Amino acid sequence: MHPFAYVAPTTVAEAVAVLTEHGDRARPLAGGTDLLVKARANAWELDAVIDIKNIPELMTLSVNGDGLSIGAGVPCYQVYDNSDVVAQYPGIVDGASIIGGIQVQSRAGLGGNLCNAAPSGDGIPALIAHSAVAHIANSSGTREVAVEDFCTGPSRTVLEAGDLLVSIEVPKPAANSGAAYTRFIPRNEMDIAVAGVGVYVVLDDSGQNFVSGRIALASVGPTPILASEAGDSLAGKPVNDETIAVAAALAKNAATPITDMRGTVDQRKQLVEVLTGRMINKAVERARG
Ligand SMILES: Cc1cc2nc3c(=O)[nH]c(=O)nc-3n(C[C@H](O)[C@H](O)[C@H](O)COP(=O)(O)OP(=O)(O)OC[C@H]3O[C@@H](n4cnc5c(N)ncnc54)[C@H](O)[C@@H]3O)c2cc1C
């Protein structure tokens, strides 16, 4: 492994300055559970690794009237241990609690999961379904990018040299809403998703009709996918098997998987249809309380 400097800044400005100085020869270190594996495999030649865990802003998790703010360095266990997050954002908790095992979850977070940009990232679909937004800082200022636009290819994102993800902002869930995420893996745990589906739905006051829906897919394309047509098909429809089957079929159409050692195109598309139906039903159940 190429030798690199370990830098532990305590402010965003300091972190951005080091990132800017080294350009693409520097990388932020959140939990390190992807970064160290890739550095060891010589995926990059790094001069500096910038530990973000001493920057208070990046280590803050908060839930208030505006929604949920997840600092880029907040580990998964803090997400699923927070009772407000569990009550209001169960789909995000579904994702955070299946990333690796307890050791990984004590270091790794949703920020690192997003910046790593694996198509199989388990934390990403529920964030997309919830219309989350990434807040990014660099030496020129700050900008916001919708999470569904953040990943541009396997291991590729909108981040440029000198950019630092500061936080992920998730809007407050609407009344009568519910969300859920699941994946299919051939083992019980600690595996890469063959397919994953995240769903967010809003029901009307009767709980019998969909007001809106958003559906996002993992592991069935070069990036996590917002299946817009599938989610939009729910709007104004009654909650019944037919509505859900139409959305699930549209989600299947939105999937563009490849065949690899973990699954075939047909298997993955079939999984998307089945998992979408299940996750819509689970989100509805949660929306109804
Ligand atoms: C044993 C094991 C099991 C795993 N199981 C799963 C699983 O089930 N599901 C799953 O999705 N993943 C899994 N992973 C992969 C990994 O744990 C997750 O992707 C995790 O969420 C990464 O988070 P991290 O904080 O460790 O990121 P890091 O490794 O610290 O960073 C990941 C990437 O993001 C960049 N980065 C980090 N923070 C920032 C920032 N603030 N701004 C800009 N760039 C940044 C880093 O430079 C690096 O390129 C597993 C890994 C291991 C080792």
The ligand as a Gaussian input file, in Angstrom:
#p B3LYP/6-31G(d) Opt

LIG

0 1
 C      -17.240000      -6.984000       6.299000
 C      -17.949000      -5.918000       5.493000
 C      -19.304000      -6.059000       5.266000
 C      -19.990000      -5.085000       4.526000
 N      -21.330000      -5.243000       4.315000
 C      -22.019000      -4.302000       3.631000
 C      -23.424000      -4.455000       3.414000
 O      -24.058000      -5.404000       3.863000
 N      -24.060000      -3.479000       2.701000
 C      -23.408000      -2.397000       2.203000
 O      -24.029000      -1.530000       1.573000
 N      -22.067000      -2.239000       2.382000
 C      -21.361000      -3.153000       3.086000
 N      -20.012000      -3.010000       3.280000
 C      -19.324000      -1.859000       2.702000
 C      -19.152000      -0.669000       3.685000
 O      -19.110000      -1.089000       5.014000
 C      -20.287000       0.359000       3.516000
 O      -20.334000       0.838000       2.204000
 C      -20.155000       1.524000       4.516000
 O      -21.384000       2.196000       4.618000
 C      -19.049000       2.506000       4.156000
 O      -19.035000       3.522000       5.125000
 P      -17.676000       4.046000       5.792000
 O      -18.104000       5.096000       6.762000
 O      -16.852000       2.932000       6.328000
 O      -16.971000       4.696000       4.510000
 P      -15.397000       4.859000       4.169000
 O      -14.803000       3.545000       3.865000
 O      -14.732000       5.698000       5.199000
 O      -15.536000       5.736000       2.825000
 C      -16.088000       5.187000       1.645000
 C      -15.765000       6.111000       0.478000
 O      -16.420000       7.360000       0.647000
 C      -15.489000       8.426000       0.722000
 N      -15.973000       9.328000       1.758000
 C      -16.246000       9.001000       3.044000
 N      -16.726000      10.067000       3.681000
 C      -16.747000      11.085000       2.791000
 C      -17.143000      12.448000       2.865000
 N      -17.622000      12.978000       4.012000
 N      -17.048000      13.229000       1.770000
 C      -16.585000      12.697000       0.606000
 N      -16.191000      11.405000       0.465000
 C      -16.272000      10.622000       1.563000
 C      -14.153000       7.790000       1.091000
 O      -13.051000       8.568000       0.668000
 C      -14.273000       6.451000       0.361000
 O      -13.948000       6.612000      -0.992000
 C      -19.296000      -3.962000       4.010000
 C      -17.911000      -3.825000       4.261000
 C      -17.254000      -4.781000       4.996000
 C      -15.780000      -4.602000       5.249000

